[in-house]
Amino acid sequence: MVTGGAGFVGSHLCERLLAEGHRVVCVDNFSTGRAENIAHLLDHPGFRFSLQDVTEGLNVPGRVDAVYHLASPASPADYLRLPVETLLVGSYGTRNALELARRDGARFLLTSTSEVYGSPQVHPQPESYWGNVNPVGPRSVYDEAKRFGEAITMAYHRTHGVRTTIVRIFNTYGPRMRADDGRAVPAFVTQALAGEPLTVTGDGGQTRSMCYVDDLVDGLRRALDSGHAGPVNLGNPVEVTMRELALTVSDLCGSASELTLVPRPQDDPQQRRPDITAAREELGWVPRTSLEDGLRRTVAWFRDSAADTGLPADHEEAASALAA
Ligand code: NAD
């Protein structure tokens, strides 16, 4: 089972699991995901979609042997728009997903985040770093929801013996990100393709480490299969400034767009880079896709994304067509 399977990462994970011959139940409420992301999987005999809000309990008949718990708003624009829902899906939603794993003796994977490190005072960030999170700032709805998610996952592991794994995902990008989700890559790509100025926050000197989605999905598969409780960082340790990222995207789009500097959001971390020693040693995982290759594939997808999915163009209509 994949919760949040109609989202950006979840839809790639569903595809990968089906390609490996597994049967997949995808649970989603379309709060930030899209019907279009899974429309091409609906005819696959191994795929089943179930429209459910995981905060309200999980009704999954039959026995599941693995639970990938991805359901949660993930981009700052989304979780700032859905603050209470974000806290509830991280708390009740994670508890419900853990209960299902406990019921069936299934393995369980929590997709936590580099945001648990807050604005880090240790660089790069190893899993042993406890973080520097502002518990009452606007971003805390996401950071603290994920920290709670990690705590309850460890409690189910220690108290009920559920075979859990926690991964802390660093910035990931690729096809199927929403153009309007507020994250840097889709924003830069859509602006560059439209010939508009690329909006870079602050002076553009803040850094992120960008991992291509196929590499991340490979890490998720290895993490669940490894039985390693974690937490394990999954991310690409190659660090770029936002300015460099914007210029690379602009080049790949063949755009002559200028960069425009806009104010940085509150509590925006200055730097981010994973220490992936644990992923390398425990999972045999390293990211393989260069930033330029990954961005090229992402740009190509955004160029073609008007392609016909067989669903209505309007997202709300598409979601209800699928749910029906
Ligand atoms: P996304 O927003 O594209 O996908 C999340 C999915 O969860 C969506 O399909 C959404 O509809 C679904 N969802 C949200 N609340 C739900 C609820 N109550 N019930 C059922 N479904 C619900 O985000 P994403 O980028 O694919 O992220 C997937 C997971 O990975 C998230 O848990 C996120 O926190 C984590 N993560 C992602 C990144 C990244 O860079 N993409 C980084 C760190 C962590």
Boltz pocket constraint, residues with backbone or C-beta under 6 A from the ligand:
constraints:
  - pocket:
      binder: B
      contacts: [[A, 3], [A, 4], [A, 5], [A, 6], [A, 7], [A, 8], [A, 9], [A, 10], [A, 27], [A, 28], [A, 29], [A, 30], [A, 31], [A, 32], [A, 33], [A, 34], [A, 52], [A, 53], [A, 54], [A, 55], [A, 69], [A, 70], [A, 71], [A, 72], [A, 73], [A, 74], [A, 75], [A, 78], [A, 85], [A, 89], [A, 93], [A, 111], [A, 112], [A, 113], [A, 114], [A, 168], [A, 169], [A, 170], [A, 171], [A, 172], [A, 173], [A, 176]]
      max_distance: 6.0
